[in-house]
Amino acid sequence: MKAVINIYLKEGVLDPQGKATHHALGSLGFNGVSDVRIGKQIVLQLDAKGKTEAEEKVREMTETLLANTVIEDYTIEIL
């Protein structure tokens, strides 16, 4: 099974990389972008008996290691 985890900063947490990218886009003439937030995507290939078990494993991995849940939110998609 494949799991896709999207991790992004919570609202209200400063995103200096997003700000720099927003500024660069404007400098390059890409107008109309009101905000940029940078995140990360992790794709896992894992063995699981079913979608529920896979989601439980991935949630535990994400909460334990992959995301800093103090400042980051995440979504999980099992494919």
Buried (B, 14 or more C-beta within 10 A) or exposed (E): BEBBBBBBBEEEEEBEEBBEBBEEBEEEEEEEEEEBBBBEEBEBEEEBEEEEBBBEBBBEBBEEEBBEEEEBBBEBEBE
